[in-house]
Amino acid sequence: MQCMHCKGEMKRSHAPFSVDRNGYHVRWDAVPAWVCEQCGEPYFESAEVARIQRALDALDRETEAA
């Protein structure tokens, strides 16, 4: 697999992911991803994106209920 940004080689690893949402800064330290060996750009597979989205949806429900 090649990096979309620099065309470097991607390897299976872990990468951080963070987002600001409804006044909260949420950070995952090690999400499974393909990571470029050259520039470090991560590519998260759809299953991981879906898991992140479910967690953010749960956070949204909790903050709206409070």
PDBQT receptor file of N, H, CA, C and O in Angstrom, charges set to zero:
ATOM      1  N   MET A   1       0.855  -1.172   0.000  1.00  0.00    +0.000 N 
ATOM      2  CA  MET A   1       0.000   0.000   0.000  1.00  0.00    +0.000 C 
ATOM      3  C   MET A   1       0.900   1.234   0.000  1.00  0.00    +0.000 C 
ATOM      4  O   MET A   1       1.917   1.270   0.693  1.00  0.00    +0.000 OA
ATOM      5  N   GLN A   2       0.516   2.252  -0.787  1.00  0.00    +0.000 N 
ATOM      6  H   GLN A   2      -0.310   2.223  -1.350  1.00  0.00    +0.000 HD
ATOM      7  CA  GLN A   2       1.291   3.476  -0.861  1.00  0.00    +0.000 C 
ATOM      8  C   GLN A   2       0.543   4.634  -0.206  1.00  0.00    +0.000 C 
ATOM      9  O   GLN A   2      -0.686   4.697  -0.242  1.00  0.00    +0.000 OA
ATOM     10  N   CYS A   3       1.304   5.546   0.392  1.00  0.00    +0.000 N 
ATOM     11  H   CYS A   3       2.302   5.495   0.421  1.00  0.00    +0.000 HD
ATOM     12  CA  CYS A   3       0.766   6.744   1.027  1.00  0.00    +0.000 C 
ATOM     13  C   CYS A   3       0.131   7.647  -0.033  1.00  0.00    +0.000 C 
ATOM     14  O   CYS A   3       0.698   7.842  -1.107  1.00  0.00    +0.000 OA
ATOM     15  N   MET A   4      -1.035   8.190   0.270  1.00  0.00    +0.000 N 
ATOM     16  H   MET A   4      -1.496   8.032   1.143  1.00  0.00    +0.000 HD
ATOM     17  CA  MET A   4      -1.708   9.094  -0.656  1.00  0.00    +0.000 C 
ATOM     18  C   MET A   4      -1.009  10.451  -0.738  1.00  0.00    +0.000 C 
ATOM     19  O   MET A   4      -1.197  11.188  -1.706  1.00  0.00    +0.000 OA
ATOM     20  N   HIS A   5      -0.205  10.782   0.273  1.00  0.00    +0.000 N 
ATOM     21  H   HIS A   5      -0.053  10.183   1.059  1.00  0.00    +0.000 HD
ATOM     22  CA  HIS A   5       0.427  12.094   0.330  1.00  0.00    +0.000 C 
ATOM     23  C   HIS A   5       1.811  12.113  -0.326  1.00  0.00    +0.000 C 
ATOM     24  O   HIS A   5       2.103  12.978  -1.152  1.00  0.00    +0.000 OA
ATOM     25  N   CYS A   6       2.656  11.152   0.049  1.00  0.00    +0.000 N 
ATOM     26  H   CYS A   6       2.418  10.449   0.719  1.00  0.00    +0.000 HD
ATOM     27  CA  CYS A   6       4.046  11.198  -0.438  1.00  0.00    +0.000 C 
ATOM     28  C   CYS A   6       4.430   9.970  -1.262  1.00  0.00    +0.000 C 
ATOM     29  O   CYS A   6       5.546   9.890  -1.775  1.00  0.00    +0.000 OA
ATOM     30  N   LYS A   7       3.510   9.015  -1.390  1.00  0.00    +0.000 N 
ATOM     31  H   LYS A   7       2.603   9.080  -0.973  1.00  0.00    +0.000 HD
ATOM     32  CA  LYS A   7       3.738   7.768  -2.136  1.00  0.00    +0.000 C 
ATOM     33  C   LYS A   7       4.739   6.836  -1.453  1.00  0.00    +0.000 C 
ATOM     34  O   LYS A   7       5.259   5.911  -2.077  1.00  0.00    +0.000 OA
ATOM     35  N   GLY A   8       5.007   7.085  -0.161  1.00  0.00    +0.000 N 
ATOM     36  H   GLY A   8       4.584   7.837   0.346  1.00  0.00    +0.000 HD
ATOM     37  CA  GLY A   8       5.870   6.196   0.611  1.00  0.00    +0.000 C 
ATOM     38  C   GLY A   8       5.154   4.894   0.927  1.00  0.00    +0.000 C 
ATOM     39  O   GLY A   8       3.950   4.774   0.704  1.00  0.00    +0.000 OA
ATOM     40  N   GLU A   9       5.885   3.928   1.441  1.00  0.00    +0.000 N 
ATOM     41  H   GLU A   9       6.864   4.026   1.622  1.00  0.00    +0.000 HD
ATOM     42  CA  GLU A   9       5.332   2.616   1.769  1.00  0.00    +0.000 C 
ATOM     43  C   GLU A   9       4.597   2.679   3.114  1.00  0.00    +0.000 C 
ATOM     44  O   GLU A   9       5.096   3.259   4.078  1.00  0.00    +0.000 OA
ATOM     45  N   MET A  10       3.416   2.080   3.162  1.00  0.00    +0.000 N 
ATOM     46  H   MET A  10       3.010   1.608   2.379  1.00  0.00    +0.000 HD
ATOM     47  CA  MET A  10       2.606   2.029   4.386  1.00  0.00    +0.000 C 
ATOM     48  C   MET A  10       2.845   0.695   5.089  1.00  0.00    +0.000 C 
ATOM     49  O   MET A  10       3.002  -0.338   4.437  1.00  0.00    +0.000 OA
ATOM     50  N   LYS A  11       2.872   0.723   6.426  1.00  0.00    +0.000 N 
ATOM     51  H   LYS A  11       2.745   1.562   6.955  1.00  0.00    +0.000 HD
ATOM     52  CA  LYS A  11       2.978  -0.517   7.195  1.00  0.00    +0.000 C 
ATOM     53  C   LYS A  11       1.899  -0.523   8.266  1.00  0.00    +0.000 C 
ATOM     54  O   LYS A  11       1.436   0.530   8.705  1.00  0.00    +0.000 OA
ATOM     55  N   ARG A  12       1.509  -1.711   8.677  1.00  0.00    +0.000 N 
ATOM     56  H   ARG A  12       1.885  -2.566   8.320  1.00  0.00    +0.000 HD
ATOM     57  CA  ARG A  12       0.476  -1.864   9.707  1.00  0.00    +0.000 C 
ATOM     58  C   ARG A  12       1.085  -1.503  11.048  1.00  0.00    +0.000 C 
ATOM     59  O   ARG A  12       2.130  -2.031  11.427  1.00  0.00    +0.000 OA
ATOM     60  N   SER A  13       0.420  -0.589  11.773  1.00  0.00    +0.000 N 
ATOM     61  H   SER A  13      -0.429  -0.159  11.464  1.00  0.00    +0.000 HD
ATOM     62  CA  SER A  13       0.942  -0.122  13.050  1.00  0.00    +0.000 C 
ATOM     63  C   SER A  13      -0.200   0.498  13.850  1.00  0.00    +0.000 C 
ATOM     64  O   SER A  13      -1.353   0.092  13.714  1.00  0.00    +0.000 OA
ATOM     65  N   HIS A  14       0.123   1.473  14.674  1.00  0.00    +0.000 N 
ATOM     66  H   HIS A  14       1.060   1.803  14.784  1.00  0.00    +0.000 HD
ATOM     67  CA  HIS A  14      -0.855   2.227  15.460  1.00  0.00    +0.000 C 
ATOM     68  C   HIS A  14      -0.545   3.709  15.311  1.00  0.00    +0.000 C 
ATOM     69  O   HIS A  14       0.604   4.100  15.107  1.00  0.00    +0.000 OA
ATOM     70  N   ALA A  15      -1.588   4.530  15.416  1.00  0.00    +0.000 N 
ATOM     71  H   ALA A  15      -2.522   4.212  15.581  1.00  0.00    +0.000 HD
ATOM     72  CA  ALA A  15      -1.409   5.970  15.303  1.00  0.00    +0.000 C 
ATOM     73  C   ALA A  15      -2.362   6.669  16.262  1.00  0.00    +0.000 C 
ATOM     74  O   ALA A  15      -3.426   6.133  16.574  1.00  0.00    +0.000 OA
ATOM     75  N   PRO A  16      -1.998   7.852  16.731  1.00  0.00    +0.000 N 
ATOM     76  CA  PRO A  16      -2.919   8.610  17.584  1.00  0.00    +0.000 C 
ATOM     77  C   PRO A  16      -4.040   9.230  16.742  1.00  0.00    +0.000 C 
ATOM     78  O   PRO A  16      -3.877   9.482  15.549  1.00  0.00    +0.000 OA
ATOM     79  N   PHE A  17      -5.164   9.464  17.389  1.00  0.00    +0.000 N 
ATOM     80  H   PHE A  17      -5.297   9.260  18.359  1.00  0.00    +0.000 HD
ATOM     81  CA  PHE A  17      -6.292  10.144  16.749  1.00  0.00    +0.000 C 
ATOM     82  C   PHE A  17      -6.889  11.070  17.784  1.00  0.00    +0.000 C 
ATOM     83  O   PHE A  17      -7.140  10.656  18.915  1.00  0.00    +0.000 OA
ATOM     84  N   SER A  18      -7.121  12.323  17.413  1.00  0.00    +0.000 N 
ATOM     85  H   SER A  18      -6.917  12.660  16.494  1.00  0.00    +0.000 HD
ATOM     86  CA  SER A  18      -7.736  13.254  18.350  1.00  0.00    +0.000 C 
ATOM     87  C   SER A  18      -8.759  14.114  17.636  1.00  0.00    +0.000 C 
ATOM     88  O   SER A  18      -8.673  14.345  16.430  1.00  0.00    +0.000 OA
ATOM     89  N   VAL A  19      -9.732  14.584  18.408  1.00  0.00    +0.000 N 
ATOM     90  H   VAL A  19      -9.802  14.396  19.387  1.00  0.00    +0.000 HD
ATOM     91  CA  VAL A  19     -10.802  15.412  17.855  1.00  0.00    +0.000 C 
ATOM     92  C   VAL A  19     -11.349  16.294  18.978  1.00  0.00    +0.000 C 
ATOM     93  O   VAL A  19     -11.390  15.882  20.137  1.00  0.00    +0.000 OA
ATOM     94  N   ASP A  20     -11.765  17.502  18.626  1.00  0.00    +0.000 N 
ATOM     95  H   ASP A  20     -11.732  17.837  17.684  1.00  0.00    +0.000 HD
ATOM     96  CA  ASP A  20     -12.475  18.370  19.566  1.00  0.00    +0.000 C 
ATOM     97  C   ASP A  20     -13.963  18.218  19.281  1.00  0.00    +0.000 C 
ATOM     98  O   ASP A  20     -14.405  18.350  18.140  1.00  0.00    +0.000 OA
ATOM     99  N   ARG A  21     -14.726  17.941  20.329  1.00  0.00    +0.000 N 
ATOM    100  H   ARG A  21     -14.366  17.835  21.256  1.00  0.00    +0.000 HD
ATOM    101  CA  ARG A  21     -16.151  17.667  20.131  1.00  0.00    +0.000 C 
ATOM    102  C   ARG A  21     -16.935  18.197  21.307  1.00  0.00    +0.000 C 
ATOM    103  O   ARG A  21     -16.712  17.769  22.440  1.00  0.00    +0.000 OA
ATOM    104  N   ASN A  22     -17.846  19.117  21.067  1.00  0.00    +0.000 N 
ATOM    105  H   ASN A  22     -18.027  19.465  20.147  1.00  0.00    +0.000 HD
ATOM    106  CA  ASN A  22     -18.747  19.656  22.091  1.00  0.00    +0.000 C 
ATOM    107  C   ASN A  22     -18.008  20.110  23.342  1.00  0.00    +0.000 C 
ATOM    108  O   ASN A  22     -18.449  19.834  24.458  1.00  0.00    +0.000 OA
ATOM    109  N   GLY A  23     -16.898  20.798  23.167  1.00  0.00    +0.000 N 
ATOM    110  H   GLY A  23     -16.540  21.023  22.261  1.00  0.00    +0.000 HD
ATOM    111  CA  GLY A  23     -16.141  21.299  24.307  1.00  0.00    +0.000 C 
ATOM    112  C   GLY A  23     -15.175  20.303  24.919  1.00  0.00    +0.000 C 
ATOM    113  O   GLY A  23     -14.494  20.630  25.891  1.00  0.00    +0.000 OA
ATOM    114  N   TYR A  24     -15.099  19.111  24.383  1.00  0.00    +0.000 N 
ATOM    115  H   TYR A  24     -15.652  18.845  23.594  1.00  0.00    +0.000 HD
ATOM    116  CA  TYR A  24     -14.188  18.085  24.886  1.00  0.00    +0.000 C 
ATOM    117  C   TYR A  24     -13.096  17.836  23.861  1.00  0.00    +0.000 C 
ATOM    118  O   TYR A  24     -13.341  17.856  22.655  1.00  0.00    +0.000 OA
ATOM    119  N   HIS A  25     -11.896  17.603  24.350  1.00  0.00    +0.000 N 
ATOM    120  H   HIS A  25     -11.697  17.587  25.330  1.00  0.00    +0.000 HD
ATOM    121  CA  HIS A  25     -10.811  17.164  23.481  1.00  0.00    +0.000 C 
ATOM    122  C   HIS A  25     -10.634  15.673  23.746  1.00  0.00    +0.000 C 
ATOM    123  O   HIS A  25     -10.270  15.273  24.851  1.00  0.00    +0.000 OA
ATOM    124  N   VAL A  26     -10.890  14.862  22.739  1.00  0.00    +0.000 N 
ATOM    125  H   VAL A  26     -11.186  15.187  21.841  1.00  0.00    +0.000 HD
ATOM    126  CA  VAL A  26     -10.836  13.409  22.872  1.00  0.00    +0.000 C 
ATOM    127  C   VAL A  26      -9.616  12.910  22.121  1.00  0.00    +0.000 C 
ATOM    128  O   VAL A  26      -9.384  13.302  20.977  1.00  0.00    +0.000 OA
ATOM    129  N   ARG A  27      -8.831  12.041  22.762  1.00  0.00    +0.000 N 
ATOM    130  H   ARG A  27      -9.020  11.723  23.691  1.00  0.00    +0.000 HD
ATOM    131  CA  ARG A  27      -7.619  11.524  22.128  1.00  0.00    +0.000 C 
ATOM    132  C   ARG A  27      -7.499  10.030  22.397  1.00  0.00    +0.000 C 
ATOM    133  O   ARG A  27      -7.625   9.562  23.528  1.00  0.00    +0.000 OA
ATOM    134  N   TRP A  28      -7.252   9.305  21.320  1.00  0.00    +0.000 N 
ATOM    135  H   TRP A  28      -7.150   9.685  20.401  1.00  0.00    +0.000 HD
ATOM    136  CA  TRP A  28      -6.895   7.900  21.406  1.00  0.00    +0.000 C 
ATOM    137  C   TRP A  28      -5.410   7.833  21.091  1.00  0.00    +0.000 C 
ATOM    138  O   TRP A  28      -4.965   8.413  20.101  1.00  0.00    +0.000 OA
ATOM    139  N   ASP A  29      -4.639   7.139  21.910  1.00  0.00    +0.000 N 
ATOM    140  H   ASP A  29      -5.000   6.667  22.715  1.00  0.00    +0.000 HD
ATOM    141  CA  ASP A  29      -3.187   7.101  21.728  1.00  0.00    +0.000 C 
ATOM    142  C   ASP A  29      -2.718   6.082  20.695  1.00  0.00    +0.000 C 
ATOM    143  O   ASP A  29      -1.681   6.284  20.063  1.00  0.00    +0.000 OA
ATOM    144  N   ALA A  30      -3.447   5.009  20.514  1.00  0.00    +0.000 N 
ATOM    145  H   ALA A  30      -4.290   4.844  21.028  1.00  0.00    +0.000 HD
ATOM    146  CA  ALA A  30      -2.935   3.938  19.643  1.00  0.00    +0.000 C 
ATOM    147  C   ALA A  30      -4.081   3.243  18.913  1.00  0.00    +0.000 C 
ATOM    148  O   ALA A  30      -4.510   2.160  19.311  1.00  0.00    +0.000 OA
ATOM    149  N   VAL A  31      -4.566   3.862  17.857  1.00  0.00    +0.000 N 
ATOM    150  H   VAL A  31      -4.217   4.741  17.534  1.00  0.00    +0.000 HD
ATOM    151  CA  VAL A  31      -5.610   3.268  17.032  1.00  0.00    +0.000 C 
ATOM    152  C   VAL A  31      -4.923   2.457  15.930  1.00  0.00    +0.000 C 
ATOM    153  O   VAL A  31      -4.002   2.958  15.285  1.00  0.00    +0.000 OA
ATOM    154  N   PRO A  32      -5.356   1.212  15.704  1.00  0.00    +0.000 N 
ATOM    155  CA  PRO A  32      -4.768   0.444  14.613  1.00  0.00    +0.000 C 
ATOM    156  C   PRO A  32      -4.930   1.187  13.282  1.00  0.00    +0.000 C 
ATOM    157  O   PRO A  32      -6.009   1.688  12.968  1.00  0.00    +0.000 OA
ATOM    158  N   ALA A  33      -3.854   1.250  12.514  1.00  0.00    +0.000 N 
ATOM    159  H   ALA A  33      -2.977   0.843  12.770  1.00  0.00    +0.000 HD
ATOM    160  CA  ALA A  33      -3.877   1.995  11.250  1.00  0.00    +0.000 C 
ATOM    161  C   ALA A  33      -2.727   1.550  10.368  1.00  0.00    +0.000 C 
ATOM    162  O   ALA A  33      -1.806   0.861  10.807  1.00  0.00    +0.000 OA
ATOM    163  N   TRP A  34      -2.805   1.961   9.121  1.00  0.00    +0.000 N 
ATOM    164  H   TRP A  34      -3.553   2.521   8.765  1.00  0.00    +0.000 HD
ATOM    165  CA  TRP A  34      -1.670   1.878   8.218  1.00  0.00    +0.000 C 
ATOM    166  C   TRP A  34      -0.932   3.193   8.364  1.00  0.00    +0.000 C 
ATOM    167  O   TRP A  34      -1.550   4.255   8.289  1.00  0.00    +0.000 OA
ATOM    168  N   VAL A  35       0.378   3.148   8.572  1.00  0.00    +0.000 N 
ATOM    169  H   VAL A  35       0.880   2.285   8.633  1.00  0.00    +0.000 HD
ATOM    170  CA  VAL A  35       1.167   4.362   8.793  1.00  0.00    +0.000 C 
ATOM    171  C   VAL A  35       2.292   4.414   7.771  1.00  0.00    +0.000 C 
ATOM    172  O   VAL A  35       2.988   3.425   7.545  1.00  0.00    +0.000 OA
ATOM    173  N   CYS A  36       2.462   5.581   7.153  1.00  0.00    +0.000 N 
ATOM    174  H   CYS A  36       1.896   6.385   7.336  1.00  0.00    +0.000 HD
ATOM    175  CA  CYS A  36       3.508   5.756   6.158  1.00  0.00    +0.000 C 
ATOM    176  C   CYS A  36       4.873   5.752   6.841  1.00  0.00    +0.000 C 
ATOM    177  O   CYS A  36       5.096   6.479   7.809  1.00  0.00    +0.000 OA
ATOM    178  N   GLU A  37       5.770   4.935   6.332  1.00  0.00    +0.000 N 
ATOM    179  H   GLU A  37       5.588   4.344   5.545  1.00  0.00    +0.000 HD
ATOM    180  CA  GLU A  37       7.127   4.873   6.882  1.00  0.00    +0.000 C 
ATOM    181  C   GLU A  37       7.921   6.134   6.577  1.00  0.00    +0.000 C 
ATOM    182  O   GLU A  37       8.887   6.443   7.275  1.00  0.00    +0.000 OA
ATOM    183  N   GLN A  38       7.523   6.864   5.542  1.00  0.00    +0.000 N 
ATOM    184  H   GLN A  38       6.739   6.613   4.975  1.00  0.00    +0.000 HD
ATOM    185  CA  GLN A  38       8.277   8.052   5.129  1.00  0.00    +0.000 C 
ATOM    186  C   GLN A  38       7.793   9.330   5.820  1.00  0.00    +0.000 C 
ATOM    187  O   GLN A  38       8.599  10.055   6.404  1.00  0.00    +0.000 OA
ATOM    188  N   CYS A  39       6.478   9.616   5.760  1.00  0.00    +0.000 N 
ATOM    189  H   CYS A  39       5.824   9.028   5.285  1.00  0.00    +0.000 HD
ATOM    190  CA  CYS A  39       5.976  10.884   6.320  1.00  0.00    +0.000 C 
ATOM    191  C   CYS A  39       5.174  10.716   7.601  1.00  0.00    +0.000 C 
ATOM    192  O   CYS A  39       4.878  11.708   8.269  1.00  0.00    +0.000 OA
ATOM    193  N   GLY A  40       4.811   9.483   7.966  1.00  0.00    +0.000 N 
ATOM    194  H   GLY A  40       5.052   8.677   7.424  1.00  0.00    +0.000 HD
ATOM    195  CA  GLY A  40       4.092   9.235   9.204  1.00  0.00    +0.000 C 
ATOM    196  C   GLY A  40       2.589   9.427   9.118  1.00  0.00    +0.000 C 
ATOM    197  O   GLY A  40       1.899   9.302  10.130  1.00  0.00    +0.000 OA
ATOM    198  N   GLU A  41       2.066   9.725   7.944  1.00  0.00    +0.000 N 
ATOM    199  H   GLU A  41       2.626   9.827   7.122  1.00  0.00    +0.000 HD
ATOM    200  CA  GLU A  41       0.624   9.933   7.775  1.00  0.00    +0.000 C 
ATOM    201  C   GLU A  41      -0.127   8.621   8.014  1.00  0.00    +0.000 C 
ATOM    202  O   GLU A  41       0.216   7.599   7.419  1.00  0.00    +0.000 OA
ATOM    203  N   PRO A  42      -1.162   8.637   8.892  1.00  0.00    +0.000 N 
ATOM    204  CA  PRO A  42      -1.932   7.424   9.132  1.00  0.00    +0.000 C 
ATOM    205  C   PRO A  42      -3.107   7.292   8.172  1.00  0.00    +0.000 C 
ATOM    206  O   PRO A  42      -3.642   8.286   7.682  1.00  0.00    +0.000 OA
ATOM    207  N   TYR A  43      -3.493   6.059   7.916  1.00  0.00    +0.000 N 
ATOM    208  H   TYR A  43      -3.058   5.252   8.314  1.00  0.00    +0.000 HD
ATOM    209  CA  TYR A  43      -4.712   5.741   7.181  1.00  0.00    +0.000 C 
ATOM    210  C   TYR A  43      -5.501   4.781   8.060  1.00  0.00    +0.000 C 
ATOM    211  O   TYR A  43      -5.063   3.659   8.318  1.00  0.00    +0.000 OA
ATOM    212  N   PHE A  44      -6.678   5.232   8.523  1.00  0.00    +0.000 N 
ATOM    213  H   PHE A  44      -7.034   6.143   8.314  1.00  0.00    +0.000 HD
ATOM    214  CA  PHE A  44      -7.516   4.418   9.394  1.00  0.00    +0.000 C 
ATOM    215  C   PHE A  44      -8.528   3.671   8.547  1.00  0.00    +0.000 C 
ATOM    216  O   PHE A  44      -9.202   4.269   7.709  1.00  0.00    +0.000 OA
ATOM    217  N   GLU A  45      -8.640   2.365   8.761  1.00  0.00    +0.000 N 
ATOM    218  H   GLU A  45      -8.093   1.879   9.442  1.00  0.00    +0.000 HD
ATOM    219  CA  GLU A  45      -9.598   1.551   8.020  1.00  0.00    +0.000 C 
ATOM    220  C   GLU A  45     -11.017   1.860   8.493  1.00  0.00    +0.000 C 
ATOM    221  O   GLU A  45     -11.220   2.389   9.585  1.00  0.00    +0.000 OA
ATOM    222  N   SER A  46     -11.992   1.522   7.655  1.00  0.00    +0.000 N 
ATOM    223  H   SER A  46     -11.827   1.092   6.767  1.00  0.00    +0.000 HD
ATOM    224  CA  SER A  46     -13.384   1.880   7.928  1.00  0.00    +0.000 C 
ATOM    225  C   SER A  46     -13.901   1.292   9.242  1.00  0.00    +0.000 C 
ATOM    226  O   SER A  46     -14.714   1.925   9.915  1.00  0.00    +0.000 OA
ATOM    227  N   ALA A  47     -13.448   0.101   9.618  1.00  0.00    +0.000 N 
ATOM    228  H   ALA A  47     -12.787  -0.413   9.072  1.00  0.00    +0.000 HD
ATOM    229  CA  ALA A  47     -13.897  -0.492  10.887  1.00  0.00    +0.000 C 
ATOM    230  C   ALA A  47     -13.442   0.350  12.077  1.00  0.00    +0.000 C 
ATOM    231  O   ALA A  47     -14.190   0.524  13.039  1.00  0.00    +0.000 OA
ATOM    232  N   GLU A  48     -12.222   0.869  12.013  1.00  0.00    +0.000 N 
ATOM    233  H   GLU A  48     -11.614   0.727  11.231  1.00  0.00    +0.000 HD
ATOM    234  CA  GLU A  48     -11.721   1.713  13.110  1.00  0.00    +0.000 C 
ATOM    235  C   GLU A  48     -12.442   3.055  13.128  1.00  0.00    +0.000 C 
ATOM    236  O   GLU A  48     -12.753   3.583  14.196  1.00  0.00    +0.000 OA
ATOM    237  N   VAL A  49     -12.704   3.602  11.952  1.00  0.00    +0.000 N 
ATOM    238  H   VAL A  49     -12.451   3.173  11.085  1.00  0.00    +0.000 HD
ATOM    239  CA  VAL A  49     -13.446   4.868  11.872  1.00  0.00    +0.000 C 
ATOM    240  C   VAL A  49     -14.841   4.685  12.461  1.00  0.00    +0.000 C 
ATOM    241  O   VAL A  49     -15.329   5.562  13.173  1.00  0.00    +0.000 OA
ATOM    242  N   ALA A  50     -15.484   3.562  12.175  1.00  0.00    +0.000 N 
ATOM    243  H   ALA A  50     -15.088   2.850  11.596  1.00  0.00    +0.000 HD
ATOM    244  CA  ALA A  50     -16.820   3.285  12.719  1.00  0.00    +0.000 C 
ATOM    245  C   ALA A  50     -16.777   3.185  14.239  1.00  0.00    +0.000 C 
ATOM    246  O   ALA A  50     -17.677   3.685  14.914  1.00  0.00    +0.000 OA
ATOM    247  N   ARG A  51     -15.740   2.544  14.791  1.00  0.00    +0.000 N 
ATOM    248  H   ARG A  51     -15.009   2.137  14.242  1.00  0.00    +0.000 HD
ATOM    249  CA  ARG A  51     -15.615   2.449  16.254  1.00  0.00    +0.000 C 
ATOM    250  C   ARG A  51     -15.436   3.826  16.883  1.00  0.00    +0.000 C 
ATOM    251  O   ARG A  51     -16.044   4.132  17.909  1.00  0.00    +0.000 OA
ATOM    252  N   ILE A  52     -14.607   4.645  16.270  1.00  0.00    +0.000 N 
ATOM    253  H   ILE A  52     -14.113   4.396  15.437  1.00  0.00    +0.000 HD
ATOM    254  CA  ILE A  52     -14.395   6.002  16.765  1.00  0.00    +0.000 C 
ATOM    255  C   ILE A  52     -15.709   6.783  16.711  1.00  0.00    +0.000 C 
ATOM    256  O   ILE A  52     -16.057   7.486  17.660  1.00  0.00    +0.000 OA
ATOM    257  N   GLN A  53     -16.432   6.659  15.606  1.00  0.00    +0.000 N 
ATOM    258  H   GLN A  53     -16.149   6.088  14.835  1.00  0.00    +0.000 HD
ATOM    259  CA  GLN A  53     -17.691   7.382  15.452  1.00  0.00    +0.000 C 
ATOM    260  C   GLN A  53     -18.713   6.946  16.495  1.00  0.00    +0.000 C 
ATOM    261  O   GLN A  53     -19.440   7.784  17.028  1.00  0.00    +0.000 OA
ATOM    262  N   ARG A  54     -18.784   5.644  16.798  1.00  0.00    +0.000 N 
ATOM    263  H   ARG A  54     -18.194   4.963  16.365  1.00  0.00    +0.000 HD
ATOM    264  CA  ARG A  54     -19.702   5.167  17.837  1.00  0.00    +0.000 C 
ATOM    265  C   ARG A  54     -19.345   5.761  19.195  1.00  0.00    +0.000 C 
ATOM    266  O   ARG A  54     -20.232   6.150  19.955  1.00  0.00    +0.000 OA
ATOM    267  N   ALA A  55     -18.058   5.834  19.504  1.00  0.00    +0.000 N 
ATOM    268  H   ALA A  55     -17.337   5.518  18.887  1.00  0.00    +0.000 HD
ATOM    269  CA  ALA A  55     -17.629   6.420  20.781  1.00  0.00    +0.000 C 
ATOM    270  C   ALA A  55     -17.974   7.905  20.828  1.00  0.00    +0.000 C 
ATOM    271  O   ALA A  55     -18.415   8.402  21.863  1.00  0.00    +0.000 OA
ATOM    272  N   LEU A  56     -17.780   8.610  19.729  1.00  0.00    +0.000 N 
ATOM    273  H   LEU A  56     -17.421   8.206  18.888  1.00  0.00    +0.000 HD
ATOM    274  CA  LEU A  56     -18.111  10.038  19.694  1.00  0.00    +0.000 C 
ATOM    275  C   LEU A  56     -19.619  10.268  19.774  1.00  0.00    +0.000 C 
ATOM    276  O   LEU A  56     -20.066  11.228  20.400  1.00  0.00    +0.000 OA
ATOM    277  N   ASP A  57     -20.402   9.395  19.144  1.00  0.00    +0.000 N 
ATOM    278  H   ASP A  57     -20.039   8.614  18.635  1.00  0.00    +0.000 HD
ATOM    279  CA  ASP A  57     -21.858   9.487  19.253  1.00  0.00    +0.000 C 
ATOM    280  C   ASP A  57     -22.310   9.287  20.701  1.00  0.00    +0.000 C 
ATOM    281  O   ASP A  57     -23.206   9.987  21.173  1.00  0.00    +0.000 OA
ATOM    282  N   ALA A  58     -21.695   8.338  21.403  1.00  0.00    +0.000 N 
ATOM    283  H   ALA A  58     -20.968   7.769  21.019  1.00  0.00    +0.000 HD
ATOM    284  CA  ALA A  58     -22.013   8.112  22.814  1.00  0.00    +0.000 C 
ATOM    285  C   ALA A  58     -21.648   9.337  23.643  1.00  0.00    +0.000 C 
ATOM    286  O   ALA A  58     -22.408   9.728  24.530  1.00  0.00    +0.000 OA
ATOM    287  N   LEU A  59     -20.508   9.942  23.372  1.00  0.00    +0.000 N 
ATOM    288  H   LEU A  59     -19.891   9.624  22.652  1.00  0.00    +0.000 HD
ATOM    289  CA  LEU A  59     -20.103  11.159  24.071  1.00  0.00    +0.000 C 
ATOM    290  C   LEU A  59     -21.111  12.280  23.809  1.00  0.00    +0.000 C 
ATOM    291  O   LEU A  59     -21.487  13.007  24.728  1.00  0.00    +0.000 OA
ATOM    292  N   ASP A  60     -21.547  12.419  22.555  1.00  0.00    +0.000 N 
ATOM    293  H   ASP A  60     -21.241  11.828  21.808  1.00  0.00    +0.000 HD
ATOM    294  CA  ASP A  60     -22.543  13.436  22.223  1.00  0.00    +0.000 C 
ATOM    295  C   ASP A  60     -23.828  13.225  23.004  1.00  0.00    +0.000 C 
ATOM    296  O   ASP A  60     -24.397  14.182  23.530  1.00  0.00    +0.000 OA
ATOM    297  N   ARG A  61     -24.296  11.981  23.087  1.00  0.00    +0.000 N 
ATOM    298  H   ARG A  61     -23.834  11.203  22.660  1.00  0.00    +0.000 HD
ATOM    299  CA  ARG A  61     -25.523  11.697  23.844  1.00  0.00    +0.000 C 
ATOM    300  C   ARG A  61     -25.364  12.034  25.312  1.00  0.00    +0.000 C 
ATOM    301  O   ARG A  61     -26.276  12.593  25.922  1.00  0.00    +0.000 OA
ATOM    302  N   GLU A  62     -24.212  11.701  25.890  1.00  0.00    +0.000 N 
ATOM    303  H   GLU A  62     -23.472  11.247  25.394  1.00  0.00    +0.000 HD
ATOM    304  CA  GLU A  62     -23.962  11.991  27.307  1.00  0.00    +0.000 C 
ATOM    305  C   GLU A  62     -23.897  13.487  27.579  1.00  0.00    +0.000 C 
ATOM    306  O   GLU A  62     -24.445  13.955  28.577  1.00  0.00    +0.000 OA
ATOM    307  N   THR A  63     -23.242  14.239  26.712  1.00  0.00    +0.000 N 
ATOM    308  H   THR A  63     -22.797  13.859  25.901  1.00  0.00    +0.000 HD
ATOM    309  CA  THR A  63     -23.110  15.681  26.948  1.00  0.00    +0.000 C 
ATOM    310  C   THR A  63     -24.431  16.402  26.704  1.00  0.00    +0.000 C 
ATOM    311  O   THR A  63     -24.711  17.403  27.362  1.00  0.00    +0.000 OA
ATOM    312  N   GLU A  64     -25.248  15.915  25.773  1.00  0.00    +0.000 N 
ATOM    313  H   GLU A  64     -25.021  15.101  25.238  1.00  0.00    +0.000 HD
ATOM    314  CA  GLU A  64     -26.559  16.522  25.534  1.00  0.00    +0.000 C 
ATOM    315  C   GLU A  64     -27.510  16.228  26.683  1.00  0.00    +0.000 C 
ATOM    316  O   GLU A  64     -28.368  17.053  26.998  1.00  0.00    +0.000 OA
ATOM    317  N   ALA A  65     -27.374  15.066  27.315  1.00  0.00    +0.000 N 
ATOM    318  H   ALA A  65     -26.678  14.396  27.060  1.00  0.00    +0.000 HD
ATOM    319  CA  ALA A  65     -28.249  14.674  28.423  1.00  0.00    +0.000 C 
ATOM    320  C   ALA A  65     -27.900  15.428  29.701  1.00  0.00    +0.000 C 
ATOM    321  O   ALA A  65     -28.744  15.572  30.585  1.00  0.00    +0.000 OA
ATOM    322  N   ALA A  66     -26.673  15.905  29.806  1.00  0.00    +0.000 N 
ATOM    323  H   ALA A  66     -25.987  15.787  29.088  1.00  0.00    +0.000 HD
ATOM    324  CA  ALA A  66     -26.221  16.563  31.041  1.00  0.00    +0.000 C 
ATOM    325  C   ALA A  66     -26.737  17.979  31.165  1.00  0.00    +0.000 C 
ATOM    326  O   ALA A  66     -26.442  18.659  32.148  1.00  0.00    +0.000 OA
TER     327      ALA A  66
